[in-house]
Amino acid sequence: MMSALKSIIPGAEHWPSFERNRCEQFEARLLQVEVLDSPSIFLSGMAGSKLPLVVAHGEGRAEFANPEQQANAIATLRYLGPDGTAAITYPHNPNGSPNGQTGFTTADGRFTIMMPHPERLFRTAQYSWHPDDWGQDGPWLRMFRNARVFVN
């Protein structure tokens, strides 16, 4: 929804629209993403993290109007393949987004959009498996704590 509102969000003019997945089907599963270095307040301090994340969408392909828009978009997340590099093909890139990019932010970092669902994995009880040293908080809880720090 937020990508459809980009015309009224300051700094979002380079955001893509999210279109139907190239595979032409709804994708719902656990994949790995990398948090990219960006000014996103939500992802502050998380750059370089490679984390599991849930996808559940039929319209998650980032579609840019032109190459300039794509070059100027500030990516925050990208899908990873099993070798740890950017997933550019299905099934590790479930929607066909360029360079596996699946999250974007504004230059001031106040608005961030993404198609995966970190709200589904903020507690370790939401995972089918997790390392014992994670405790009760999943790594995506930091995203929500970052937002709270920003508004305080």
Residue frames as qw, qx, qy, qz and C-alpha x, y, z in Angstrom:
[[0.000, 0.886, 0.463, 0.000, 0.00, 0.00, 0.00],
 [0.319, -0.778, 0.067, 0.537, 2.78, 2.45, 0.90],
 [0.398, -0.106, 0.555, 0.722, 4.38, 2.14, -2.54],
 [0.154, 0.637, 0.648, 0.388, 1.06, 3.20, -4.08],
 [0.202, -0.934, -0.269, 0.122, 1.16, 6.34, -1.90],
 [0.668, -0.134, 0.083, 0.727, 4.66, 7.39, -2.96],
 [0.217, 0.610, 0.278, 0.710, 3.37, 10.57, -4.64],
 [0.361, -0.837, -0.092, -0.401, 2.48, 12.00, -1.21],
 [0.816, -0.503, -0.003, 0.285, 5.52, 10.69, 0.72],
 [0.091, 0.939, -0.321, -0.086, 8.47, 13.10, 0.70],
 [0.145, -0.632, 0.751, 0.126, 11.53, 11.45, -0.84],
 [0.670, 0.049, 0.735, -0.091, 9.71, 8.38, -2.21],
 [0.559, 0.656, -0.129, -0.491, 9.70, 9.39, -5.88],
 [0.296, 0.517, -0.778, -0.199, 12.24, 6.66, -6.75],
 [0.534, -0.089, 0.779, -0.318, 10.32, 3.84, -5.11],
 [0.148, -0.005, -0.859, -0.490, 9.12, 1.03, -7.35],
 [0.744, -0.130, 0.019, -0.655, 5.58, -0.22, -7.53],
 [0.337, -0.201, 0.913, -0.110, 5.01, -3.78, -6.35],
 [0.644, 0.262, -0.357, -0.624, 3.57, -5.91, -9.14],
 [0.966, -0.037, 0.054, -0.248, 2.49, -9.52, -9.65],
 [0.577, -0.482, 0.629, 0.200, 5.22, -12.10, -9.02],
 [0.317, 0.499, -0.647, -0.482, 6.95, -13.32, -12.19],
 [0.038, -0.051, 0.998, -0.010, 6.12, -16.91, -11.21],
 [0.466, -0.216, -0.411, -0.754, 2.41, -15.94, -11.43],
 [0.662, -0.401, -0.631, -0.045, 1.58, -17.48, -8.05],
 [0.476, -0.812, 0.122, -0.315, 1.25, -16.58, -4.40],
 [0.611, 0.305, -0.607, 0.406, 4.50, -17.26, -2.53],
 [0.593, -0.694, 0.139, -0.384, 4.42, -18.09, 1.18],
 [0.921, -0.049, -0.264, 0.283, 7.60, -19.40, 2.77],
 [0.509, -0.795, 0.153, 0.293, 10.74, -18.64, 4.71],
 [0.708, 0.582, -0.053, 0.397, 13.69, -17.15, 2.81],
 [0.601, -0.439, -0.093, 0.662, 16.92, -15.42, 3.71],
 [0.257, 0.918, 0.133, 0.269, 17.49, -11.70, 3.26],
 [0.578, -0.049, -0.189, 0.793, 20.40, -9.36, 3.78],
 [0.099, -0.928, -0.272, 0.233, 19.86, -6.00, 5.43],
 [0.583, 0.479, 0.090, 0.650, 21.64, -3.42, 3.27],
 [0.320, -0.305, -0.228, 0.867, 23.30, -0.25, 4.51],
 [0.001, -0.634, -0.484, -0.602, 20.66, 2.49, 4.32],
 [0.040, -0.273, 0.319, -0.907, 19.36, 5.48, 6.28],
 [0.585, -0.432, -0.550, -0.412, 16.19, 3.55, 7.30],
 [0.320, -0.518, 0.476, -0.635, 15.37, 4.28, 10.94],
 [0.924, -0.154, 0.049, -0.347, 13.73, 0.86, 11.18],
 [0.955, 0.166, -0.148, 0.199, 16.86, -1.00, 10.12],
 [0.002, 0.871, -0.395, 0.293, 19.38, 1.13, 12.02],
 [0.356, -0.577, 0.713, -0.180, 22.33, -0.94, 13.21],
 [0.853, 0.080, 0.489, -0.165, 21.22, -4.01, 11.25],
 [0.556, 0.717, -0.348, -0.235, 23.25, -3.53, 8.02],
 [0.229, 0.497, -0.837, 0.000, 25.08, -6.68, 6.99],
 [0.544, -0.077, 0.727, -0.412, 22.70, -8.99, 8.88],
 [0.420, 0.097, -0.766, -0.476, 21.64, -12.10, 7.00],
 [0.365, -0.004, 0.684, -0.632, 18.36, -13.27, 8.48],
 [0.059, 0.340, 0.911, 0.225, 15.44, -15.56, 7.77],
 [0.275, 0.237, 0.154, -0.919, 12.27, -13.73, 6.78],
 [0.428, 0.411, 0.797, -0.113, 8.75, -14.76, 5.79],
 [0.173, 0.112, -0.418, -0.885, 7.28, -13.92, 2.40],
 [0.252, 0.456, 0.836, -0.173, 3.54, -14.14, 1.83],
 [0.263, 0.635, 0.022, -0.726, 2.47, -12.27, -1.28],
 [0.675, 0.441, 0.555, 0.207, 1.37, -12.55, -4.87],
 [0.347, 0.879, 0.117, 0.306, 2.42, -9.02, -5.82],
 [0.602, -0.718, 0.091, 0.337, 5.95, -8.50, -4.56],
 [0.703, 0.241, 0.255, 0.618, 7.98, -7.81, -7.69],
 [0.152, -0.712, -0.013, 0.685, 9.64, -4.39, -7.57],
 [0.528, 0.571, 0.474, 0.413, 8.85, -2.69, -10.89],
 [0.244, -0.533, 0.021, 0.810, 10.67, 0.52, -11.74],
 [0.472, 0.797, 0.232, -0.295, 9.34, 3.03, -14.28],
 [0.589, 0.763, -0.227, 0.136, 12.82, 3.50, -15.81],
 [0.799, 0.097, -0.350, 0.479, 16.53, 2.81, -15.21],
 [0.102, 0.515, -0.274, 0.806, 17.02, 6.21, -13.54],
 [0.669, -0.517, 0.030, -0.533, 14.33, 5.45, -10.97],
 [0.960, -0.155, -0.211, 0.098, 15.98, 2.10, -10.22],
 [0.614, 0.325, -0.312, 0.648, 19.44, 3.65, -9.94],
 [0.061, -0.488, 0.252, -0.833, 18.20, 6.27, -7.47],
 [0.776, -0.472, -0.245, -0.339, 16.09, 3.98, -5.28],
 [0.085, -0.565, 0.707, -0.415, 17.60, 3.31, -1.85],
 [0.789, -0.100, -0.579, -0.180, 17.35, -0.43, -1.26],
 [0.446, -0.601, 0.469, -0.469, 17.16, -1.75, 2.31],
 [0.723, -0.160, 0.655, -0.147, 16.75, -5.52, 1.83],
 [0.549, 0.438, -0.567, -0.429, 17.60, -8.12, -0.76],
 [0.972, -0.085, 0.105, -0.190, 16.89, -11.82, -1.05],
 [0.106, -0.641, 0.754, 0.102, 19.88, -14.15, -0.74],
 [0.841, 0.194, -0.459, -0.211, 20.56, -17.48, -2.36],
 [0.923, -0.371, -0.075, 0.068, 22.02, -20.46, -0.50],
 [0.741, 0.195, -0.125, 0.630, 25.54, -19.24, -1.31],
 [0.356, -0.638, -0.276, 0.624, 24.91, -15.91, 0.46],
 [0.164, -0.081, 0.330, 0.926, 24.86, -13.78, -2.69],
 [0.427, 0.286, 0.101, -0.852, 21.98, -11.72, -4.08],
 [0.453, 0.272, 0.848, 0.027, 19.22, -14.00, -5.34],
 [0.217, 0.352, -0.294, -0.862, 18.31, -12.96, -8.84],
 [0.461, 0.013, -0.728, -0.507, 16.33, -16.05, -9.89],
 [0.804, -0.272, 0.044, -0.526, 13.43, -18.10, -8.61],
 [0.474, -0.663, -0.556, -0.161, 12.95, -19.75, -6.11],
 [0.517, -0.322, -0.366, 0.704, 15.27, -17.74, -3.83],
 [0.102, 0.141, -0.033, -0.984, 13.98, -14.51, -5.37],
 [0.281, 0.365, 0.871, -0.173, 10.27, -15.39, -5.11],
 [0.337, 0.774, 0.393, -0.364, 8.93, -12.50, -7.14],
 [0.665, 0.461, 0.312, 0.498, 11.57, -11.61, -9.73],
 [0.106, -0.982, -0.026, 0.154, 12.62, -8.24, -8.32],
 [0.580, 0.702, -0.287, 0.296, 15.80, -6.79, -9.87],
 [0.290, 0.505, -0.636, 0.506, 18.94, -7.79, -7.95],
 [0.498, -0.308, -0.783, 0.209, 16.73, -9.48, -5.36],
 [0.004, 0.132, -0.302, 0.944, 15.84, -6.09, -3.88],
 [0.330, -0.502, -0.778, -0.183, 12.73, -6.27, -1.72],
 [0.323, -0.785, -0.399, 0.346, 12.81, -3.23, 0.57],
 [0.365, 0.504, 0.120, 0.773, 13.32, 0.50, -0.01],
 [0.321, -0.677, -0.413, 0.517, 13.52, 3.68, 2.03],
 [0.203, 0.955, 0.114, 0.184, 13.57, 7.44, 1.65],
 [0.506, 0.530, -0.340, 0.589, 16.78, 9.46, 1.91],
 [0.254, -0.584, 0.396, -0.662, 15.87, 10.60, 5.44],
 [0.259, 0.089, -0.945, 0.178, 14.99, 7.00, 6.41],
 [0.383, 0.001, 0.480, -0.789, 11.60, 7.87, 7.91],
 [0.822, 0.251, 0.100, -0.501, 9.58, 5.79, 5.43],
 [0.084, -0.357, 0.909, 0.196, 10.50, 2.20, 4.58],
 [0.842, 0.180, -0.008, -0.509, 8.60, -0.25, 2.42],
 [0.043, -0.357, 0.927, 0.105, 9.19, -3.98, 2.00],
 [0.731, -0.006, -0.427, -0.532, 7.36, -7.06, 0.82],
 [0.515, -0.046, -0.821, 0.243, 8.63, -9.66, 3.32],
 [0.540, -0.676, -0.252, -0.434, 6.93, -9.74, 6.71],
 [0.313, 0.315, -0.666, 0.600, 9.20, -9.08, 9.71],
 [0.507, -0.330, 0.275, -0.747, 6.13, -8.72, 11.93],
 [0.932, -0.063, -0.217, -0.284, 5.69, -12.47, 11.61],
 [0.858, 0.069, -0.369, 0.350, 9.12, -13.25, 13.11],
 [0.015, -0.762, 0.308, -0.570, 9.83, -10.88, 15.96],
 [0.651, -0.493, 0.481, -0.318, 9.66, -13.61, 18.65],
 [0.056, 0.387, -0.908, -0.148, 11.62, -16.86, 18.51],
 [0.495, 0.184, 0.781, -0.334, 8.41, -18.81, 19.25],
 [0.615, 0.625, 0.061, -0.477, 7.34, -17.83, 15.71],
 [0.304, 0.582, -0.715, -0.242, 10.23, -19.81, 14.16],
 [0.961, -0.030, -0.217, -0.170, 10.16, -23.55, 13.55],
 [0.848, -0.172, -0.141, 0.481, 13.83, -23.56, 14.67],
 [0.098, 0.934, -0.172, 0.298, 16.25, -20.98, 15.98],
 [0.528, 0.305, -0.602, 0.515, 19.67, -21.00, 17.67],
 [0.566, -0.556, -0.558, 0.244, 19.45, -21.38, 21.45],
 [0.404, -0.236, -0.192, 0.863, 21.41, -18.18, 22.02],
 [0.057, -0.452, -0.376, -0.807, 18.61, -16.06, 20.49],
 [0.086, 0.148, 0.629, -0.758, 16.56, -16.28, 23.69],
 [0.301, 0.576, 0.713, -0.262, 12.93, -15.16, 23.35],
 [0.263, 0.804, 0.004, -0.533, 13.45, -12.18, 21.03],
 [0.771, 0.392, 0.370, 0.340, 13.90, -12.79, 17.32],
 [0.453, -0.146, 0.167, 0.863, 16.32, -10.53, 15.42],
 [0.057, 0.529, 0.486, 0.693, 13.46, -8.67, 13.68],
 [0.361, -0.787, -0.462, 0.191, 12.28, -7.28, 17.03],
 [0.434, -0.332, 0.036, 0.837, 15.12, -4.77, 16.71],
 [0.110, 0.366, 0.490, 0.783, 13.31, -3.16, 13.77],
 [0.341, -0.746, -0.494, -0.289, 10.34, -2.35, 16.00],
 [0.572, -0.622, -0.210, 0.492, 12.57, -1.22, 18.86],
 [0.390, 0.011, 0.231, 0.891, 14.39, 1.10, 16.45],
 [0.095, -0.601, -0.482, -0.630, 11.05, 2.69, 15.52],
 [0.504, -0.769, -0.389, 0.059, 10.22, 3.25, 19.18],
 [0.562, -0.374, -0.022, 0.738, 13.61, 4.84, 19.84],
 [0.241, 0.277, 0.365, 0.856, 13.04, 7.19, 16.90],
 [0.248, -0.686, -0.444, -0.520, 9.65, 8.45, 18.16],
 [0.594, -0.654, -0.362, 0.297, 10.78, 8.92, 21.78]]
